[in-house]
Amino acid sequence: MATAWLDERVPGELRLARGIGRPLWLGRGKHEVFFASTRAALEVVERTLRVGLRKTEVAEGAVLTLRDGRIESTDRFAVDRSYREAEQLPAVRAADEGALCLDLLAGLVAA
C-alpha cells in the first residue's frame, strides 16, 4: 500500500506512507512537493505546470510529514513481508495513465 492522509487535528500537515507492493514517488520543486504512484505522473506535472522537479521514489516503510511545500520529517516502520495478496497485483494498474492525463490536460489548455 501507499497512502496519504490529512488529520483535521493537525492543520497544514499532510502525511504520506509507503508499505510494500505499491510505488510512491515524490517530486520536489523550489516551493512545492507533489506525490504520485509513478515517475511518469510527476513528469506530467512538470510539463503541465512548467516546473522542474527532483523526483525520488519513497522507500518501503517510510512515513513522510509534509508542511508548507516541504518535507518536515521522515519516520520509518517495519513492513510485514510475510503478508501475501491472494492474487498478485501489478505495481501500476493503469499503465496508460500518463498518456491519458496528458491528453486531458491538452484539451483543457486548448479550451
HELIX and SHEET records of a PDB file:
HELIX    1   1 ARG A   39  LEU A   49  1                                  11    
HELIX    2   2 GLU A   97  ALA A  110  1                                  14    
SHEET    1   A 4 ALA A   2  LEU A   6  0                                        
SHEET    2   A 4 GLU A  13  ARG A  18 -1                                        
SHEET    3   A 4 ALA A  62  ARG A  67 -1                                        
SHEET    4   A 4 ARG A  70  ARG A  76 -1                                        
SHEET    1   B 3 VAL A  33  ALA A  36  0                                        
SHEET    2   B 3 TRP A  25  ARG A  28 -1                                        
SHEET    3   B 3 ARG A  54  GLU A  57 -1                                        
END                                                                             
